[in-house]
Amino acid sequence: MRPSLRPSALIFILPFVSQAHAQSTPAGNAPVERLQPIIVAANPMRLDSDSLATPVSVLQGERLVLNRRGTLGELLEGERGVHADTFGGGASRPVIRGQTAPRVKVLSDGSEVMDASGVSPDHVVTVDPLLARRVEILRGPSALLYGGGAIGGVVNVLDDKIPTEVPENGVKGTVDALGSTAARERAAAVGLTVGEGNIALHVEGARRRADDYRVPDWTDSRVPSSNAESTTGSVGLSFIGSRGYIGAAYSYREDDYGLPGHNHEYEDCHPHGSTLHCGGHGHGHDEEDDHDHDHGHEHGEHAATAHLRSKRLDVRGELKNPFAGFSNLRFRAGHTDYRHSERDGDELGTTFTNRGYDGRLELQHQPLGGWDGVIGLQTSRYDFASFGGGEDFIPKTRTQTAGVFLLESYDWNDWRFELGARHEHQSVRPESGSQPDYSGNATSLSAGATWNFVPGYAASLSVSRSQRMPNAQELYARGVHFATLTYEQGNAGLDKETARTVDLGLRKIEGDLRFAVNVFMSRIGGYIYGNTLDRHEDFRLIRYTQGDASFAGVEAEASYRFSPHVSVAVFGDYVRGKLRDGGGDLPRIPAARVGARTDLTWNRWAGFLEYTRVLRQNRIAAYEEATSGYGLLGAGVSYKGSLGGSDYLLYLKGSNLLNRLAYNHASFISRAAPIQGRSIMAGVRLEF
């Protein structure tokens, strides 16, 4: 019998489940009945998150500082409905409701990041958590305004690299420094904004270095090639007036990190039709001779590493009352020159490049018949290429997209109604003349309602029809992909996906008891996935194909404040992803998890104790292994103070304090890179 969250357990959990760290208990003696509203920048109308029909999570302030990790996926892991697709210590991608890239889109203040993280899990998402001011997570229908690539969700990372206001005293800044034990990590970040009159200048930089991280009860005491090193810097300048601002920033990022489990043992594997052959010709993979590989060189003796360099130019602006009938104009544009090279020891392997631009324009109109709304345009173009080594499995391609979108809202008594639509065109042109061009259109629609039926309570319902068109990898891939140990075969005949999603939510946002529950169901027609045709040892032959799939799950959180100094909470999430009509479970679907947390505050001190239980995951796809359940214990303490007109935060935080050996089912290399063992992190943040 497969262990899972039974319906009876869910009925017990739902009323009380909470992610306590989403609700900070205020210091002081006076109870606070209502938190300040959180305005969501990723929503074009900048609506209060409590008024939105679809779930939103926001990390900012002290909570963001205490959760900082080296990669974006690790930073967000633990948010309800969000996991991490980890690849050692150097790279990780967010997984939202069981889906990751290319169905989860990462934005830099509303603009495309344009790296290569969507191609493979061993590629870094090139936004630096150390320099993030705020991170917003949109799930479900509200994400469709950012294109079909956001069918699973959107992560919008906001930063300060382009100033939007002149500092009140002419200068302001932040300094962060932290270190942790499991990976002997050292990291620091500095940001400084100066200004006078209408001009503001911002400079910032971050540096992180971590060794191979430690794990308990494993074949090695540390995970080989899990080290990571990164350097990020930017300079931005803005002109700021009474009606808005316009500014630009240049950013540079460089990473060097190890690739655990990365090897070239199967580099001579190739398909014959739907059969995989490894070794000499004339031998099927089922024959004994085929298992005796003769590669001519020992790759396993050398550490595999990745070297990344990204140069980016951003332009942002906002203008109030630009012309009659419109109250606000916002635009974002970015140009990226990205390069990622891999090495096996001293031998240069495959190089990936991505160069392109993205632009987005939003116009918020004055109320029309009670409706407030935004219309917008978005366009992008990027040239992707891989060459050298044995992993140039994607031909050089140019992808162009253009979209138009609309979002409207209407308030009536205790109700808020939302309507959204987006239409986009995409073309993908391979450089090789042997493959046909792709050209297609996609239309996405959504509707939602929020009902504040009792003061402090809100019920929400949203429905959507979202479409995603295939990307270059799914269309044209052909070759060995070492990071995932696969030989990939694209399919130029793929059609677009169509997802129909329903999201039902209930929230209590005032008083000592607060909770939020969301239940969702998504049925995706023509779901594109890598279908495993054959396997030899750990190496698989996959072909991108389409079938009908469904994703269903629940996210829930609740907290109760016993006093101004003590609050407790429980939380949990669960998602099931499968192919319909008996097609079986989808791979790397995160396991269900439940947990409890206690928060304590006293004057300037704060502390927490948290335990999360990740359940066994044995709803698995073909050729996949089940993952045992495990428990993670965390604790922390912090102190806020002031010194010479500056504010500072000191903190000490422990993770996996029980030092459990655990495997992340959402990771491609969970067996090669277990979850980090016991680690103690200490840090300081100074704001002036």
N, C-alpha and C positions, 0 to 999 in steps of 0.2 A: 504493500500500500504506500502511496506517495504522500509524505508529510506535506501539508500546506495549511494555509489559514482557512479553517472551517468557517461556514456561515455563522455558526453560533458564536465563534470567537470574534468575528467581525462585529456582530451585534453588540457584544460586550465592549469592544475596543472603541467603536466609533464615537459614542458620546463623550469619551474622556481623552481621546488621543490628542496629543499636542507636541509640537516641536517647541519646547520651552524657550529656546534661545531666540525664537522669533518675537518674543514679548519680553523686553527688558524690564525688570522690576526697578522702579525708581528709588533712589536714595532719599532719605528724609522721613518725616513722620506723617505728612498729610497724604491720604490716599488719593490716587489719580483714577478717576472713573473712565476717562476716555483718552487714548493715546492721540498724539497729533497725527493728522492725516499724512500719508506718504504719497507724494505725487510721483507718478510713473513717467519717466522721461521717454521710455520706449513706446508709450502710447502717444500718437501724434497730438492728441488734445490735452495731454498732461493731466489726466484724470486722477482723482484720489483712488488708491488701490482698493479701498473698502467699497467703492461704488462700482467697480468693474464686475462684469458678469463672468469673467474667466479668472482662474487663480493666478496670482502674482506673488513672487517672493522678492524681497529687497534686502541686500546686505549693505550696511553702511555704518559709519561711526565706529564705536568701540567694538561692536560685534564683528565687523569686517576685520579690524586689526587683530582680534584674538583668533580669528579663523584663518589667517593668512597662511598659505602654503606655496610651494614653489611652482605649481602648475595650476591651471584654471580648473581642471576636472577635480583635483584634490580639494581646492578651495570650496567648491560648491557641493561636494559629496556630503551628505547628511541633511541637506535641505529636503523637505518632503517631496518625494517623487523624483529626486535627482541622485544619480550615482556617478561613478567615474569609470571610464574606459582607460585604465592605467597601463603604462608601458615602462616599468621601472621607475627611476627617479627623475627622468628627464622630460617625459611627455605624458599627458593625459587629456582626455576629452570629456566634456559633460555628457551624461546619458539621461535623457528626460523621458519619463514614462516608457522606459524600455527601448528608446530609440536614440541613436547618436548620428554623427555626420554620415551621409549628407542630408539627413532630415532634421538636424538641429543646427541652427545658424548662430554663429558668434559675430557680434557687431562691436565696433569701437565707436561709442557715442553715436549709434545709428548708422554707421558706415561699414561696408563689407571689410573684413580683415584681409582677405585674399592671400592666404598662405597655402600650404599643401596639407593641412591637417585633415581635410576631407578625403584625401587619397589613402591615407594609411594611419593607423594608431601610433606609429613610432615617430610621427611628425608633430612638432610642438605647435600649439595654438599660440600665435604670436601677440598675445596681450599679456602684460606683466602684472600679476596680482599684487606685487609690492607697490605699484604706482596707481592702482585703482582707487578711485574715490568712492565708488558705489557700483554695485552689480545688481542688475535686475533680471529676473527669470520669468518669462511669460510662457505659459503652457496653453495648449489647445487652440481654439479658434482665433483668439486675439492675435496670434503670431502670424496669421496668413498675410497680413499687410506687408510683410517683409519677403514675400515670395514663396514659391512652392518648396524651396529648400528649407523652409521653416515649418514644414508640416508636423514635426514633432515638438517644436518649441523654439524660443529665442533666448539667447543670453546676451544682454547689452551691458558692456563694460564702459563706465564713464570715468573720465580722468580730468586732470587739470591742465593738460599741456597747452591748451588754447584758452587764455584767460577770458572770462565773461564779465568781470568787474575789476575796477581799480581798487587795490587794498586801501582800507580806511586810513591807515597810518602810513601808507606808502610802501609797506613791505609786510609780507606774511610768508610763512613756510612751515614745513614739517620735516622731521628727521626720524627715521625708523632704524632700529638695529635689533637683530634677533639671532639666536643660535639654538640648535637642538642636538641631542645626543646620539640618536640611532644612526644618523648619517653624518655625524660631525658637521652639521650644516652651519654655515656662516652667511648672513645676509644683511644688507643695509640699503637704505633708500633715502634720498634727499630731494625735496622740492622747494623751490623758492620763486615767489612772485613779487615783482617790484613794479611800481607805476606812479605816474604823475599826470595830472590833467586828463587827457583822453587816451593815453597810451599805457599799456601794461605789457610786461615781459615776464615770461615764465621759463625757468630752466629746471630740469629734473634728471635724476639718474639713479640706477639701481644696480647692485652687484650681488650675485648669489653664487655660492660654491658649496657642493655637498659631495661626500665620498660615497662609496658603496654602502648601502644601508644594511643594518643588522636585522636578522630574523631568528626566531627561536626554533629549536627542535627540527632542523632541516639538514640537508646534505652539506651545506656550507654555513658558516656563521654569518656571512654576509652574501648578498646577492651580487654575483659578478656583473660588472658593466652596468651597475645601477647608479653610477656617479653622474653628476650634472654640474654645469657651470654656465652662467648667463650674465650678460652685461647689456643694459638698456640705458639710453639717454635721449633727451629731446630738448628742443628750444622752440618756444612759441611766442608770437607777438600779435597783439590785438589793438584795434582802434575801437573805443567804447564811447557811445554817445547816450543821450537821454532816451532814444527810441530803440537801441539795440547795439549790436557789435558785429565786427567782422575780423577774423583772425586766421592765421596760418601757423603750422608747426612742422618741423622736420624731425623725424625720429629715426634712430638707428638701434638695431638689436643684433646681438651675436650670441650664439649658443654652441657649446660643446658638451655632448653627453653620450653615455654608453647605451648600448642596445642589448639588453639581456635576452638570452635565448636566440640571438641572431647568428645564423650559421649558413654556410653554403653547401651543406652536405648533399642537398638534392638539386644542385644546379644543373645536372644533366637530365633531370626529369622532363618529360615532354609527353604530349598526348598523341595517341593514335585513335582518332575518332573520339569516343567517349571513354577510352581506356587509357590509363596512365602507365607510361613506361619509364623506368628508372634503371640506369645501367646501359649495357650494350644493346644494340639492335638485335632483333631476332629472339628476344626473351620477353615474355609477358611478365607483369609484375607479380603474378602468382607463382612463378617458377622460382625454384630455390636459387638458381644462378643469379637471378635479378637482384637479390638482396646483398650481393657482394659488390659493393661500390668501389670503383677505382677512379678517384677524382684527380689524382696526380699531384695534389698538394693538400696540406693539412690546415684547413681554415680554422678548425676548432682551437688551435694553439694561440690564435691572435684575438684580441679584443676588438669587437665591432663598435664603431663610434659614428656619431653624426655631427656634422658641422653646419650650422645655420647662420645665414646673414640676411637681414631684412632692412631695406631702406624705404621710408614711407613719408609722403608729404600729405598733410591734411589741411583742408580749408573748411571753416565753419562760420556761419553767420545767422543772425536773427534780427528781424526788423518788425517793430510794432506798427500797426495801422499803415501798411505799405501803400494802399490805395483804397478807394471807395468799395465798401462791401466786404472787406477783409480786415481781420483784427491782428493777424500775425503771419509772418513769412519766415520759414526756417530752411536752411539748406546745409547739406553736408557733401563733401567731395574728398576723395582720397586716391592717391596714386602709389602703387607698391612695386618694388623691385625685390623679389624674394629668390633666394638661392639656398639649396639644401644639398650637401654632399655627404656621402657615406664612405667610410674606410673600413677595410678589414686588415688590421695591423697598419703597416705602412702602404698598403696597396689601395689606391683610389678606386672606389666603386662607382655606383650610379650617382648622378647629379640630377636634381629636380629644380626647375626654375618656374616661376610664375610672375608675370609682369602684366599689370593692367590698372584699370581705374574703375571707380564707382562714384556715382553722383545721385543725390536724392533731394528733391524739392517738395516742401509741404506748405500749403496755404490754408489757413484756418479762416473760415468765412463768418460773417456776422450771423446772428440767429435768423432763420427763415422759417416762419410758421412754428416757432418753438423748437426747431431742430438746430443743434450746434454740430459743426462738422469740419472735416479736413479733406481736401483733395490733394493728390500728390502725383509726382512722376519719379521714376527711378530708372537708371540705365547703368550698365556695366559692360566692360569688355576685358578679357584677360587671355593671355597666351601662355599655355602650359606646355612644358616639354620635359622629357627625361632622356638622358643619354649617358653612354659609358657604362662600364661594369656589365653585370649580367642581369640587371633588374630594370632595364628600360622597356617596361611592359606596356606603357601608354604612349602612343604616337604624339607628335607635336600637334596641338589643337588650338583653335581659337574659338572661344565661347562668348557670345554676345547676348545680352538680355535687355529688354525694355518693358517697363510695366507702368500702369496707371492704377491708382487705388483711391478709394473713398471710404470714409468712416463717419457715421452720423450717430448722434445720441439725442434722446428726447426724455425730459423729466415730466412726470405727471403724478401728482400727489406723492404717494410712497413708492412709486415705480420709476425705474430708469430703463429705457429701451435703447439697444445698440444695433446698428446695421453696418455691415462692412462688405466691401467688394474689391476685388483686384483682378485685372486682366494683364497677362504678360506674354511676350513673344520671346522665344529662345532659338538660337541657331548655334550649332556646333560643327566646325569645319576641320577635319583632319588634314594634315599636310600631305599624307600619302594619298595618291589617287586611287588606290585599290579599295578604299572604304567610302561609302556614300556619305554625303552631308546629312546632318539632322536639322530639321526645322519644324517647330511646333508652337502651338498656342495653349495656354492654360487659363482657366477662369475659376476663381475661388469666391465663395459667398459665405457670409456668417450672419447670425442673428442671435441676440441675447437679451435677457431681461433680469433685473435685480429688483427684489421686492423687500422693502424694509417694513415687514408686517407688524413688528413690535419694536419700540425703541431699543436700539442696541442689537437687534437681530436682523439678518439679511439672508434671504434665499435667492439663489440664482440658477438660471438655466440658459445654456448656450448650445446652439447647433451650428454646424458648418459643413460645407462641401468644399474641400481643398484639393488642388491638383498639383502634382510635381512631375516635371519632365526629366528624362534620364540624363545623366551627366556623361562626360567624355570617357571616364573609366568604365562605366557600365556599358557604353556603346562599343568601345574600340579596344579595350584591354586585351592583350595577348602576350603572355609570357610569365616568367617566374617572379613571384612576389615573396621575398625572403622574410619580411617582417611577419607575415601571416602564414608562412609555410604553405603557399598555394601556387598553383599554376592557374592564372585567370584567363578566361575566355569571355570577351565582350559579345554583345549581341546588337548589331546595328538595326535590327527590326523591332527593338523595344518601343512600346507605346508609353504614354503618360500614366501615372498613378492617379486614382481618384479616391480620396478619403472622406467618409461621412462620419462625423464625430458628434456625440452628445456628451455634455458635461453638466452635472447637477451638483450644486453646492449649498451648504448651510453654514452660516457664520454667526457667532456671538462676539461682538467687538467692544462691549462695555462691561464694567463690573469686575468683581473678583474672579468669577468663573468666565473663561473665554475659550472658544473652540472654533475650529474650522474643519469641515469635512467636504471632500469632493469625490464623487464617483463618476467615472468616465468610461465610455465605450467608443471605439473607433473601428470601423470596417473599411478596409482599403482594397479596392478593386485594382487588379493589375500591379500588385505589390512587387517591386523589383528586389531580388535577393540572389545571393551566390549559391546556386544549387550544386551540392557536392555530387559529382558523377562517379568518382573513383578515389581510392586512397591507398597510399603505400607508406607504411609505418606512420610517421606524423605528418606526412605531406599529402595534400589533397588537390584534386583537379576540380575546379569549380567553373560553372558557366552561368552568367547572369541570365536569369529567366524571370517570368512573371507568373503570379498566382494570387488568389484572393486570400487576404490575411485579416486578422482581427487583433486588437489590443484592448484589454479591459483591466480596470484596476480601481484602487481606492487610495486616497491620501488623507490623512487625518491627524489632528493635533488638538490638544486642550491643556489648559493650565489653570491652576487655582492658587490665588494669593491668600495665604492664611493671615498675613500681617504685612505691613510695609517692608518687613525685612526677610520674609520667608515665602517662597512660592514653590510649588511642585507641579510636575507635568508628566504626561505620557504622550507618545507619538508613534506613528507607524505608516508604512506604505506597502503596497502590493501591486504587481502588474503581471498579467499573463499575455504573452504574445504567441500566436500560433497561425499556421496556415489552415485555412478552412477546408471543408470537404475531406477530412481525414488526412491532410497533408503533414500533420505532426507539428511539434513545437518549433519555434524559431530559436536560433542560437544566441547565446550570451545575454539572455534575459535576466536582469538582476533578481536576486532572491528577495523574498519578503523580509521585512524587518520590523521590530517593535522595540520600544525603549522607554526609559523613565529618567527624569532629571529633577534635581533640586537646585534652586538658586537662592543664595543668601547675600544680603547687603547690610552693611553697617557703616554709617557715615561715608567715608571715602573708600571703604573696603568692599569688595565683592568676591564671591566664590561660587563654584558650582561643582556638582558631582553628577555624572551621567553614565548610564549603562545602556548599550544597544545590543540587542540579540538579532543576529542575522540568521534566518532559518536555512535549512538545507534546501538546495536547489536541485531537484531531480526531474523536473519537467524540461527535458533536454532534447536537442535536435540530433539527427543522425551524426555519428562519429564524434559526438560531444561527450564529455565526462561529467558525472554529477559532482557537485561541490558540497562538502559538509558544512553544517552550520557552525557558528562561532559567536562568542560574546566579546564585546569591546568595552572596556572601562576607561573613562576619562575624568579628569578633575582639573580644576584650575583656581587661581586666586589672582586678584588684581588690585592695584591701588592707584587712585587718581589724586594728583596734587597740583599745586601752583608754585612757581618759582620765578620771581622777578618779572611778573607780567606774562609769563608763559605757562601753558598747561602741559602736564606730562602724565603718562600712563605707564606703570610698571606692571608686568604680568609674568606669571609662571604657570605653565600648562603641561599636563601629562596626557599621553594617548597610549592606548593598548597597554594599560598599566598591569594587566594580568599576564602580559607577554605571551599571548596566544599565537600559535601558528594558524594562519588563516589565508584562504584563497579567494580572490575577487572573481566571481563568475562572469562579470561583464568584461573582463580583460581577455585579449587574444592570447596572452602569455601568462595566465594565472599560475600554471605549474612551474614556470621558469622564474617567476618574480612574485613570491607571496607578499602579503601585506606587511608593511613595516612593523617590526617588533616594538617593545617598550621604548618610548622616547619622551624625554623631558625638554620642553622648549622654554626659554627665558627671553624676554624682550622688553624694549622700552620705546615709547613714542613721545616725541616732543612737538608741540604746536606753538608757534609764536606769531 
